[in-house]
Amino acid sequence: MLSRLASRSTRKPFALARAASTTARGLTAVLQKNPDDVVITFAKRTAMGKVRKGQLKDTPVDELLQALFKATLEKTKLDPAKIDDICVGTCHPPSPLYISRAGALAAGIPAEVPISTVNRLCGSGLQSIRSIAHAVQTGSISLGLAVGVESMTLNPRPTPEVVDAVRGNPQAEDCIQPMGWTSEMVAEAYDISREKQDQYALISHTRAERAIKEGIFSEEIIPIELRGQVVSMDDTVRGGVTLESLAKLKPVFEWGDKRTTAGNASGIGDGAAICILTTRQHAEASGLPILGKYVASTFVGVEPRYMGISPVAAVRKVLGETGLTKEDIDIFEINEAFASQFAYCVEQLQVPMDKVNPNGGSIALTHPLGMTGVRQIVTGLAELRRRDAKLLCTSMCIGSGMGGAAIIVNEAHP
């Protein structure tokens, strides 16, 4: 199967030909600074909340976006009239474009500023960044906001409905199955034991607990005000997790060999994240700080049944398109949808765990679907600054059998 993925990853869709042709290749080229580079001038996220029990459980997406936009404008002093476009990645709220635009208007963004929403499930946040970055690359806009947001509490996953004629196709049937089913299929097909999953999960829980205690996430979180209360710290991380406590948890799904538990799967939660993108020339002329450089992003498809293995193909593809090697990358943020798929991806990619999710991932932090793609870049850039390192590779598996990946350069210093 991996050989099929590798061969498929070498093909470049026609629609991406123009963007791909402008991508710098090789480490030296990627690190060069050019006037037309797409740069990130602001990258922050809200604190995240536990599903149904956390600090954001009563906050709908429009209110969360309003608070995030308002806090961003106050922090950056950006004239909102200078925003050319906004793209919001989100999956489950009804009428997402209406509520996103309403949230922007209520935050003081002028009616003349357009907005769009995109839904690529777990890759929605990355898709929003990609959409704005490509608009900047082509000169369609000068400055845009890329946002990822989700309330898993108020907008849980709807059950996909397809007609019998579609369901009769085996791959179509597989692509609408619950994501927990795909976790069990990966664990069964590639023999990812319950013990191995718990070991990887423990790494995530332990790192996130340490990061919370050391206040590391305060560098990437922008406090927001909601109904008179300031929200500024994640309430999603469980303390005191041990291998023994993970081993005591019962499986949460009835499929396969039942190896997935609440302790070795991503948390369900609420939150939002934002990046401001423009050209280097525009940033320098406007006096905007440059935190990082967007280099490239890609999306791939895999067999829906084995959705979780897709970061292997996505990471290899984006590295190939940029002429980079995995050794060039300082930090990998690979989304931990399930420990089954995360373990498989890390081991297939053969990247050292000290480079992967150094402050924990979604197993410990939670995975608000639309938020994650932006959150990973916010988190990764902050860690690169702390290390005074250069290159970030983010990746995630995506419901229905897809995967995404991106390369970002850090240009800020501790």
N, C-alpha and C positions, 0 to 999 in steps of 0.2 A: 504493500500500500504506500509506504513512504517513497518508493521509487516513482510511483505514479504522481505523488504530490510534488516530488522534486522536478519531474519533467514538466508538469503543468505550471510550476512556478516560474519557469523560464520564459513563458509566453507573456507578452505585454499587450493588454487589450488596446484596441485602436483608440478608444476614447481617452486613454491616458498618454498617448504618444507625445503630445506637445509638452505636458508637464514632465514626463520622464526624460525627454530629450534635453531639458534644461538642468537636470540634476547633476551636480558636481560628483565626480567619481574619484574615489581614493581618499585616504586620510588627509593628505595635504590640501587637496581641493576642497574637501568638506569643511576644513577649518579656516579656509580663506574668508576674508571679509570683503564683500562686494556691495556697491550701492543698491543693487536691486534685490539683495537678499530679503527673504521674509523673516522678520524678527519678532520676538515676543517681548513686549514692553511691560507686561503685567501678568502675573499668574498666581491666582489664589483660589482657595476653596472655602466653603462653609465648614463648620464642624458637622459631623454626621450623627444621626440619631438612630436608635434601635427601632425596628419595625414594631408598631402597635404599642410600644411601651416607652419609647424614647422621647427626647426633647422636641422632636419635629413631628410627632405623630399626628398632631392636629393642624399642621401647616400645609395647605395645598400648594401646588406648584406655582400658581400665579403669585401668591404671597411670598413664597421663597425667592422667586425671581425678582420681585420688586425689591425685597430687602437686599439681595445680592447686587443688583444694579445700583441701588442707592448707595450702598457702602463702597462700591467700586468707584463711583463718580466722586464721592467725598474723599476717598483715599488718594486717588490719582490727580484730582483737580482737572480732569479731562473735560473739555467743553463738549457736552453731548451732541451739539450740532455738528461737530467734526467727525462723528461716527458715520461711515458710509453704509454699513450693513451689519446685521446681527444674524447669527445662525445658532439655533438652540437644538441640541440633541436630546431627545427624550422619547420614551417608548410607550407608556401606558395611559397618560391622562387623556380624557376625551377632549376633543376640539383643541389640540395642542397649540396650533398657530394662534387661535383667538386668545387663549389665556396667556401665551408668551408675549404677544403684542400688548395686551392689556397690562401685564406686569411691567413691561418696559415704559409704557406711557405713564403709568402711575408713579414710576421712579423718577420722572422728569426728563425722559428721553423724548425729543421732539417728534411730532407726528410725521415729519418729513423723513425720518430714519426708518428704512424698511427692515423687515425681519422675516426669517423663514424658520421652519422646523424640519428636522430630519430624524428618521427612525431606522437605525441599523442595529437594533437591539443592543447587545452589550458593547458594540462599537459605535454607538450613536455619538458619544462625546468626541471620539477621534474623528468621526465623519464631519462633525461641526467644525473642528479645527482645520481639517483638510479642505472643506468647502471655502472657508474664509481665506486660507493660505493660497489656494489656487486662484481665487478672485484677485488677491493682491498680486500674485505672480503674473497674471495676464494683464494687469493694469486696469481691470474693471472697477476696482476700488483702491483707495489709499490706506484706509484704516477700518478694521472690523473687529467685532467681538464674537468669540466662539465660546459657547456655554454648553454645559452638560448638567442635566437636572433630573431627579426622579423622586417621587414619593411612593415607595413601595407599600407604605401603610395605607394610603388613601386610594392608590391605583394599583392593586395587585395584578399579576399577569392574567389577562383574559384567556379563556380557552379558545385556541384557534378552531375555526369551523371551515371545513372544505366539503365539497360535494363528493358523492360516492365515486364519480368518474375520475376525480383527482386522487382520492384516497386509494384507489385501486393501484396506483403506481407505488411500488415499495419505497422508493426514496422519498416521494411526497408524503407517504404515511410516516416515515421516520422523522421527517423534518418538522412535524407539528407535535412530536412527543414532548413531554415535560423534560426539562434539562436534567433532572435527577436520573431519568432513564438513561440519558447519554453518558452520565458519569458511571453508572453501573456497567454499561456496555463497554466503555473504555477499560474499566478495571478488569472485566471478564476477558476481553479480547487480548489484552496485553499483560494479564496476570499481575496487576498492581494490588498487592495484598492489603488487607485492612491495617496491618501493622505498619507497612511503609507509608500508607496514607496518614496515619496518626503521627508518625515521625515528622513528616513534612508539615503537618498542621501544627505540631508543637513548636517548630521553628517560627512559624508565623505568629502564633500567640505570644511566644516569649519575646520576640523582637518588638512587637507592638506594645506590649506591657512596659518594656524598657523605655521605648520612645515616649510613651505617655508620662512615665515617671520623670524623665529627663526634660520634658517640655519641648521635645523636638518638633512636634507638629505645630507649635505656636508660630513658627516661622512661615508656614504655608497657609494657615487659617486666617481668614478675614472675619473679625467679629461682625455679626449682624444683629439688628434689633428687631425683635418680633413681639408685638403686643406689650411693649414696655419692658421686655426682658432681653438681655444681651446673651446670645448664644456664641460661645467661643471655644468649647472643648468637646471632643468626641465623647459620647457616652456608650460607645459600642464595644469597647475592648474589655474582655473578661480577664480578670487577674487570677493568678494562682493556678493556671492550667498546667497539668502534669501529664505525662504519658499514661500514668495510671488512671487519672480521671477521664482522659479521652477513651481509654480502653473500656470503661464502664458504660459508655453511652450506647444506646440501642440504635440499630439502623433505622433510618427515616423513610426508606423506600422499600417496596416489596419486589423490585425487579432484580434479575440477575442473582449474584451471590450475596447481595445485601451488605455491601462494604462501606456505604456512605452514611455518615452520621451528622448531627448538628455541629459536631466539633471539628470535622474535617471537610466541611463544605463552606462556601462563602456565606457570610451573614446577609440578611435581608435588611435594608435600611433606607434612610432618606438623606438627601443632601444635594448640593449644587457646587459647581466649579466654573471658573471663567479664565480666559486668556484674551489679551488684547494683541492683535497682530497688525503689522504695517511693514513698509520697506525700511531698510537701514537708512537710506537717504532721507526719508520722511521723518524717521525717528530722530536722527541727528539734527535735522533742520528745525524740528519742533521741541528739542530739548527733552525728549522722552528717554528714560533709562532703557538700556538694552539688556535683557536678562538672558536671552537665548536666541538661537537661530533654528527655524524650521528647515529641515533638509529634505525629507521625503516621507511618504506614507504609502501603504499598500493594503489591499484587501484580497483575500483568497477564498476559494470554496473547497470544502472537503466532503466526504461522505457524511450525511447528516447523522447517521447512527453514532459516528465517532467524532462528533463536533469538537470535543475538547482537545484533540491533538492538533488543531489548526495553527496554533502559534509556531509550531515547528516549521510549517511551510511558509507562514507569513514572515517570520524573522529571517529565514534563509532568503526569501525573495527580496526583502527590503535591503538586506546586506548586499546581495548581488547587484541590485540596481544602483547602489551608492558606491560600489567598489570597496566596501569595508569588510573586515573580518570580525569574527566574534571577539577576537583578542583586542581589537581596537576599542571596544565598548567598555566603558567604566562602570555603568550601572544598567541593569535590566530591570524594568518593571513589567513583570509578566502576571497578568491577572489570575488570581487563584479562585476560579469558579468552583472547582472541586479539587481536593488533594489528589484524586486519581489522575486527572488530566495534567495537573501541575507537575506532579512527580514525573510523569511520562515526558512532558515537554522539556523539563530541566535536564533529564538524563539523556534524551535524544539529542538535544542541542549541545550537551557537554559543556555547560557553563558553570563555573564555580559558584556555590551558594553564597559566598561572601559578596558576590556582585549582584545577586538577585533579591529584590524586595528587602533591602537591608533594614527597613523599619516595619516589616510585616506587610502582609497583603490582605486581600479581601476576606480570607478565612477569619482573620482576626478583626479587621477594620470595618467590614461590611461592603456590600456591592450594590449601591443604587445604580441600576443599569445604565441610564442615560448619563450619569455623572462620571462613571469610572474612566472613560477614555480621556477626559480632561484632567481628572484627579490624578491619574498616573503621571501625566506630564508635569503638573504642579508639584507633586511629591518628588518626582525624579530630579527636576531642576533644583529644588531646595537641597536635596542630598548632594548633588554635584557641587553646589556652592560650598557646602560644609567641607567637602573633600578637596575643593579646588581642583576638580576633575572636569573632563570635557564632554564625553559622549554618553547619551542616554538612548537606549532602545526600549520602546514600550511595545507590548503586544497583549492581545486578548483573544480568547475564543468567542464566537458569536452564535447565538441561537439560530437554529435551522441548518447549521453546518457551514459556518464561515469563520474566518479569522482576520485580524488586522494587526498591523505593526507600523511603527514610525521611528524615525531618527531625529533627535534634537541635540543641538550643541549648546552647552553652557557658556555664556560670555560674561557672567558676573563672578565676583570674587568674594570670599568670606568677609 
